[in-house]
Amino acid sequence: MITRVFFFLLGFILMVIGIMYMMIYINLLSFGYTYLEYFVYILTHYECLIAILGFIIVLLSLFGKGKSHVKCVRHHFKFIR
């Protein structure tokens, strides 16, 4: 349980950092870059790619299959009268 929370927070932090860099690099549009050049620039820099990595980590921590803490126990009861 604590590992899932840790990975969720790690993924969230990575997403925030990556999106922050994407927002910083949006200033390239004011320098005359086109939208296509902007997206190519975003996809080739690892600072922005960690947002995708963080998103994948968050998804895995939320929807990943964890250990089941419920044990199946069979009891054979003999009812005596």
N, CA, C and O atoms as a GROMACS GRO file, in nm:
protein
  324
    1MET      N    1   0.082  -0.119   0.000
    1MET     CA    2   0.000   0.000   0.000
    1MET      C    3   0.087   0.125   0.000
    1MET      O    4   0.061   0.219  -0.075
    2ILE      N    5   0.188   0.126   0.083
    2ILE     CA    6   0.274   0.244   0.092
    2ILE      C    7   0.357   0.261  -0.036
    2ILE      O    8   0.392   0.373  -0.073
    3THR      N    9   0.387   0.149  -0.102
    3THR     CA   10   0.463   0.160  -0.227
    3THR      C   11   0.377   0.220  -0.336
    3THR      O   12   0.427   0.295  -0.420
    4ARG      N   13   0.248   0.188  -0.337
    4ARG     CA   14   0.159   0.247  -0.438
    4ARG      C   15   0.146   0.397  -0.417
    4ARG      O   16   0.143   0.474  -0.514
    5VAL      N   17   0.139   0.440  -0.291
    5VAL     CA   18   0.132   0.584  -0.261
    5VAL      C   19   0.262   0.651  -0.303
    5VAL      O   20   0.260   0.761  -0.359
    6PHE      N   21   0.375   0.586  -0.275
    6PHE     CA   22   0.504   0.642  -0.314
    6PHE      C   23   0.514   0.658  -0.465
    6PHE      O   24   0.556   0.764  -0.514
    7PHE      N   25   0.475   0.554  -0.540
    7PHE     CA   26   0.483   0.564  -0.685
    7PHE      C   27   0.382   0.664  -0.741
    7PHE      O   28   0.410   0.729  -0.842
    8PHE      N   29   0.267   0.677  -0.679
    8PHE     CA   30   0.171   0.778  -0.721
    8PHE      C   31   0.230   0.918  -0.705
    8PHE      O   32   0.221   1.001  -0.796
    9LEU      N   33   0.290   0.944  -0.588
    9LEU     CA   34   0.349   1.076  -0.565
    9LEU      C   35   0.468   1.101  -0.656
    9LEU      O   36   0.486   1.212  -0.706
   10LEU      N   37   0.549   0.999  -0.679
   10LEU     CA   38   0.662   1.012  -0.770
   10LEU      C   39   0.615   1.045  -0.911
   10LEU      O   40   0.669   1.134  -0.976
   11GLY      N   41   0.515   0.973  -0.959
   11GLY     CA   42   0.460   0.999  -1.092
   11GLY      C   43   0.398   1.137  -1.102
   11GLY      O   44   0.413   1.205  -1.203
   12PHE      N   45   0.328   1.179  -0.997
   12PHE     CA   46   0.266   1.311  -0.998
   12PHE      C   47   0.372   1.421  -1.002
   12PHE      O   48   0.357   1.519  -1.075
   13ILE      N   49   0.479   1.406  -0.927
   13ILE     CA   50   0.587   1.504  -0.926
   13ILE      C   51   0.654   1.511  -1.063
   13ILE      O   52   0.684   1.619  -1.112
   14LEU      N   53   0.677   1.395  -1.125
   14LEU     CA   54   0.738   1.393  -1.258
   14LEU      C   55   0.646   1.459  -1.361
   14LEU      O   56   0.693   1.530  -1.450
   15MET      N   57   0.515   1.436  -1.349
   15MET     CA   58   0.422   1.501  -1.441
   15MET      C   59   0.424   1.652  -1.425
   15MET      O   60   0.422   1.725  -1.524
   16VAL      N   61   0.427   1.699  -1.302
   16VAL     CA   62   0.429   1.843  -1.278
   16VAL      C   63   0.555   1.906  -1.334
   16VAL      O   64   0.549   2.013  -1.394
   17ILE      N   65   0.668   1.841  -1.315
   17ILE     CA   66   0.794   1.894  -1.367
   17ILE      C   67   0.791   1.898  -1.519
   17ILE      O   68   0.831   1.998  -1.579
   18GLY      N   69   0.745   1.791  -1.583
   18GLY     CA   70   0.740   1.786  -1.729
   18GLY      C   71   0.646   1.890  -1.787
   18GLY      O   72   0.679   1.956  -1.886
   19ILE      N   73   0.529   1.905  -1.727
   19ILE     CA   74   0.433   2.004  -1.776
   19ILE      C   75   0.484   2.145  -1.752
   19ILE      O   76   0.458   2.235  -1.833
   20MET      N   77   0.557   2.166  -1.644
   20MET     CA   78   0.616   2.298  -1.618
   20MET      C   79   0.714   2.334  -1.730
   20MET      O   80   0.714   2.448  -1.778
   21TYR      N   81   0.798   2.238  -1.771
   21TYR     CA   82   0.891   2.265  -1.880
   21TYR      C   83   0.818   2.289  -2.011
   21TYR      O   84   0.860   2.372  -2.090
   22MET      N   85   0.709   2.217  -2.034
   22MET     CA   86   0.632   2.241  -2.155
   22MET      C   87   0.575   2.382  -2.157
   22MET      O   88   0.570   2.446  -2.262
   23MET      N   89   0.532   2.428  -2.041
   23MET     CA   90   0.478   2.564  -2.035
   23MET      C   91   0.588   2.668  -2.051
   23MET      O   92   0.564   2.775  -2.108
   24ILE      N   93   0.706   2.638  -2.003
   24ILE     CA   94   0.817   2.731  -2.021
   24ILE      C   95   0.857   2.738  -2.168
   24ILE      O   96   0.884   2.846  -2.221
   25TYR      N   97   0.861   2.620  -2.233
   25TYR     CA   98   0.902   2.616  -2.372
   25TYR      C   99   0.796   2.670  -2.467
   25TYR      O  100   0.824   2.686  -2.586
   26ILE      N  101   0.675   2.698  -2.419
   26ILE     CA  102   0.573   2.754  -2.506
   26ILE      C  103   0.612   2.896  -2.550
   26ILE      O  104   0.555   2.950  -2.645
   27ASN      N  105   0.709   2.956  -2.482
   27ASN     CA  106   0.759   3.086  -2.523
   27ASN      C  107   0.831   3.080  -2.657
   27ASN      O  108   0.857   3.184  -2.718
   28LEU      N  109   0.864   2.960  -2.703
   28LEU     CA  110   0.926   2.947  -2.835
   28LEU      C  111   0.834   2.994  -2.946
   28LEU      O  112   0.880   3.036  -3.052
   29LEU      N  113   0.704   2.988  -2.921
   29LEU     CA  114   0.609   3.034  -3.022
   29LEU      C  115   0.620   3.184  -3.045
   29LEU      O  116   0.596   3.233  -3.155
   30SER      N  117   0.657   3.256  -2.942
   30SER     CA  118   0.672   3.402  -2.959
   30SER      C  119   0.801   3.437  -3.034
   30SER      O  120   0.816   3.550  -3.080
   31PHE      N  121   0.893   3.342  -3.045
   31PHE     CA  122   1.016   3.365  -3.120
   31PHE      C  123   1.003   3.329  -3.267
   31PHE      O  124   1.099   3.341  -3.343
   32GLY      N  125   0.885   3.285  -3.307
   32GLY     CA  126   0.862   3.256  -3.448
   32GLY      C  127   0.855   3.109  -3.483
   32GLY      O  128   0.845   3.075  -3.601
   33TYR      N  129   0.860   3.021  -3.385
   33TYR     CA  130   0.846   2.878  -3.412
   33TYR      C  131   0.700   2.848  -3.447
   33TYR      O  132   0.609   2.914  -3.399
   34THR      N  133   0.680   2.748  -3.531
   34THR     CA  134   0.544   2.704  -3.561
   34THR      C  135   0.503   2.599  -3.457
   34THR      O  136   0.584   2.552  -3.378
   35TYR      N  137   0.374   2.564  -3.462
   35TYR     CA  138   0.325   2.463  -3.367
   35TYR      C  139   0.391   2.328  -3.392
   35TYR      O  140   0.420   2.256  -3.297
   36LEU      N  141   0.414   2.294  -3.516
   36LEU     CA  142   0.479   2.167  -3.548
   36LEU      C  143   0.622   2.165  -3.494
   36LEU      O  144   0.664   2.064  -3.437
   37GLU      N  145   0.695   2.273  -3.512
   37GLU     CA  146   0.832   2.281  -3.458
   37GLU      C  147   0.831   2.276  -3.305
   37GLU      O  148   0.921   2.218  -3.243
   38TYR      N  149   0.729   2.337  -3.245
   38TYR     CA  150   0.717   2.333  -3.100
   38TYR      C  151   0.696   2.190  -3.051
   38TYR      O  152   0.761   2.147  -2.955
   39PHE      N  153   0.605   2.115  -3.115
   39PHE     CA  154   0.580   1.977  -3.072
   39PHE      C  155   0.700   1.887  -3.098
   39PHE      O  156   0.726   1.797  -3.018
   40VAL      N  157   0.771   1.909  -3.206
   40VAL     CA  158   0.894   1.832  -3.230
   40VAL      C  159   0.997   1.863  -3.123
   40VAL      O  160   1.066   1.774  -3.075
   41TYR      N  161   1.008   1.990  -3.086
   41TYR     CA  162   1.101   2.030  -2.981
   41TYR      C  163   1.063   1.965  -2.847
   41TYR      O  164   1.150   1.918  -2.774
   42ILE      N  165   0.933   1.963  -2.817
   42ILE     CA  166   0.885   1.902  -2.693
   42ILE      C  167   0.915   1.752  -2.691
   42ILE      O  168   0.958   1.699  -2.589
   43LEU      N  169   0.893   1.686  -2.804
   43LEU     CA  170   0.910   1.541  -2.808
   43LEU      C  171   1.056   1.497  -2.813
   43LEU      O  172   1.085   1.378  -2.797
   44THR      N  173   1.148   1.590  -2.834
   44THR     CA  174   1.289   1.553  -2.840
   44THR      C  175   1.368   1.592  -2.716
   44THR      O  176   1.488   1.565  -2.710
   45HIS      N  177   1.305   1.653  -2.618
   45HIS     CA  178   1.376   1.692  -2.497
   45HIS      C  179   1.326   1.609  -2.379
   45HIS      O  180   1.206   1.598  -2.354
   46TYR      N  181   1.420   1.552  -2.306
   46TYR     CA  182   1.385   1.460  -2.198
   46TYR      C  183   1.315   1.530  -2.082
   46TYR      O  184   1.244   1.465  -2.005
   47GLU      N  185   1.334   1.660  -2.068
   47GLU     CA  186   1.266   1.731  -1.960
   47GLU      C  187   1.115   1.724  -1.977
   47GLU      O  188   1.041   1.720  -1.878
   48CYS      N  189   1.070   1.722  -2.099
   48CYS     CA  190   0.926   1.716  -2.126
   48CYS      C  191   0.876   1.573  -2.133
   48CYS      O  192   0.759   1.546  -2.106
   49LEU      N  193   0.963   1.482  -2.169
   49LEU     CA  194   0.922   1.342  -2.179
   49LEU      C  195   0.899   1.279  -2.042
   49LEU      O  196   0.832   1.176  -2.032
   50ILE      N  197   0.953   1.339  -1.937
   50ILE     CA  198   0.928   1.282  -1.805
   50ILE      C  199   0.783   1.303  -1.761
   50ILE      O  200   0.737   1.238  -1.668
   51ALA      N  201   0.711   1.393  -1.828
   51ALA     CA  202   0.568   1.406  -1.800
   51ALA      C  203   0.495   1.281  -1.844
   51ALA      O  204   0.405   1.234  -1.775
   52ILE      N  205   0.533   1.226  -1.958
   52ILE     CA  206   0.471   1.103  -2.006
   52ILE      C  207   0.508   0.986  -1.914
   52ILE      O  208   0.424   0.903  -1.882
   53LEU      N  209   0.634   0.981  -1.873
   53LEU     CA  210   0.677   0.877  -1.779
   53LEU      C  211   0.601   0.888  -1.648
   53LEU      O  212   0.558   0.786  -1.592
   54GLY      N  213   0.584   1.008  -1.598
   54GLY     CA  214   0.509   1.029  -1.474
   54GLY      C  215   0.364   0.987  -1.489
   54GLY      O  216   0.306   0.930  -1.396
   55PHE      N  217   0.304   1.015  -1.605
   55PHE     CA  218   0.166   0.975  -1.630
   55PHE      C  219   0.153   0.823  -1.630
   55PHE      O  220   0.056   0.769  -1.577
   56ILE      N  221   0.249   0.755  -1.689
   56ILE     CA  222   0.246   0.608  -1.692
   56ILE      C  223   0.261   0.552  -1.551
   56ILE      O  224   0.194   0.456  -1.514
   57ILE      N  225   0.350   0.612  -1.471
   57ILE     CA  226   0.369   0.565  -1.333
   57ILE      C  227   0.242   0.586  -1.251
   57ILE      O  228   0.205   0.499  -1.172
   58VAL      N  229   0.175   0.699  -1.270
   58VAL     CA  230   0.050   0.724  -1.198
   58VAL      C  231  -0.056   0.622  -1.239
   58VAL      O  232  -0.127   0.569  -1.154
   59LEU      N  233  -0.068   0.595  -1.369
   59LEU     CA  234  -0.166   0.497  -1.414
   59LEU      C  235  -0.138   0.358  -1.357
   59LEU      O  236  -0.229   0.288  -1.315
   60LEU      N  237  -0.010   0.320  -1.356
   60LEU     CA  238   0.024   0.189  -1.302
   60LEU      C  239  -0.001   0.180  -1.152
   60LEU      O  240  -0.042   0.076  -1.101
   61SER      N  241   0.023   0.290  -1.081
   61SER     CA  242   0.000   0.287  -0.937
   61SER      C  243  -0.150   0.285  -0.905
   61SER      O  244  -0.190   0.230  -0.802
   62LEU      N  245  -0.231   0.344  -0.991
   62LEU     CA  246  -0.375   0.344  -0.965
   62LEU      C  247  -0.443   0.215  -1.010
   62LEU      O  248  -0.525   0.159  -0.938
   63PHE      N  249  -0.407   0.167  -1.129
   63PHE     CA  250  -0.478   0.054  -1.186
   63PHE      C  251  -0.397  -0.074  -1.191
   63PHE      O  252  -0.444  -0.175  -1.244
   64GLY      N  253  -0.276  -0.071  -1.137
   64GLY     CA  254  -0.194  -0.190  -1.137
   64GLY      C  255  -0.248  -0.295  -1.042
   64GLY      O  256  -0.316  -0.264  -0.944
   65LYS      N  257  -0.218  -0.418  -1.072
   65LYS     CA  258  -0.266  -0.526  -0.988
   65LYS      C  259  -0.172  -0.542  -0.871
   65LYS      O  260  -0.054  -0.572  -0.889
   66GLY      N  261  -0.222  -0.522  -0.754
   66GLY     CA  262  -0.142  -0.537  -0.635
   66GLY      C  263  -0.161  -0.673  -0.572
   66GLY      O  264  -0.234  -0.757  -0.624
   67LYS      N  265  -0.095  -0.693  -0.462
   67LYS     CA  266  -0.112  -0.819  -0.389
   67LYS      C  267  -0.249  -0.821  -0.323
   67LYS      O  268  -0.296  -0.721  -0.269
   68SER      N  269  -0.308  -0.933  -0.329
   68SER     CA  270  -0.438  -0.949  -0.266
   68SER      C  271  -0.415  -0.987  -0.119
   68SER      O  272  -0.346  -1.084  -0.089
   69HIS      N  273  -0.472  -0.911  -0.031
   69HIS     CA  274  -0.455  -0.936   0.111
   69HIS      C  275  -0.565  -1.026   0.166
   69HIS      O  276  -0.566  -1.058   0.285
   70VAL      N  277  -0.655  -1.066   0.081
   70VAL     CA  278  -0.764  -1.153   0.124
   70VAL      C  279  -0.722  -1.296   0.094
   70VAL      O  280  -0.696  -1.332  -0.021
   71LYS      N  281  -0.717  -1.375   0.198
   71LYS     CA  282  -0.678  -1.515   0.181
   71LYS      C  283  -0.803  -1.602   0.179
   71LYS      O  284  -0.897  -1.582   0.257
   72CYS      N  285  -0.801  -1.694   0.091
   72CYS     CA  286  -0.913  -1.787   0.081
   72CYS      C  287  -0.887  -1.902   0.178
   72CYS      O  288  -0.794  -1.981   0.159
   73VAL      N  289  -0.968  -1.911   0.278
   73VAL     CA  290  -0.950  -2.013   0.381
   73VAL      C  291  -1.073  -2.103   0.378
   73VAL      O  292  -1.187  -2.056   0.386
   74ARG      N  293  -1.048  -2.230   0.369
   74ARG     CA  294  -1.158  -2.325   0.371
   74ARG      C  295  -1.166  -2.388   0.510
   74ARG      O  296  -1.066  -2.430   0.568
   75HIS      N  297  -1.286  -2.391   0.561
   75HIS     CA  298  -1.309  -2.455   0.689
   75HIS      C  299  -1.400  -2.575   0.665
   75HIS      O  300  -1.505  -2.564   0.601
   76HIS      N  301  -1.361  -2.686   0.716
   76HIS     CA  302  -1.445  -2.804   0.709
   76HIS      C  303  -1.507  -2.826   0.847
   76HIS      O  304  -1.444  -2.878   0.939
   77PHE      N  305  -1.628  -2.783   0.857
   77PHE     CA  306  -1.697  -2.797   0.984
   77PHE      C  307  -1.777  -2.927   0.985
   77PHE      O  308  -1.841  -2.965   0.887
   78LYS      N  309  -1.773  -2.992   1.097
   78LYS     CA  310  -1.857  -3.109   1.116
   78LYS      C  311  -1.961  -3.071   1.222
   78LYS      O  312  -1.931  -3.038   1.336
   79PHE      N  313  -2.082  -3.077   1.177
   79PHE     CA  314  -2.190  -3.045   1.269
   79PHE      C  315  -2.231  -3.171   1.345
   79PHE      O  316  -2.276  -3.270   1.287
   80ILE      N  317  -2.214  -3.163   1.472
   80ILE     CA  318  -2.245  -3.278   1.557
   80ILE      C  319  -2.372  -3.245   1.634
   80ILE      O  320  -2.387  -3.137   1.692
   81ARG      N  321  -2.466  -3.343   1.633
   81ARG     CA  322  -2.589  -3.325   1.711
   81ARG      C  323  -2.582  -3.400   1.837
   81ARG      O  324  -2.677  -3.397   1.915
   0.00000   0.00000   0.00000
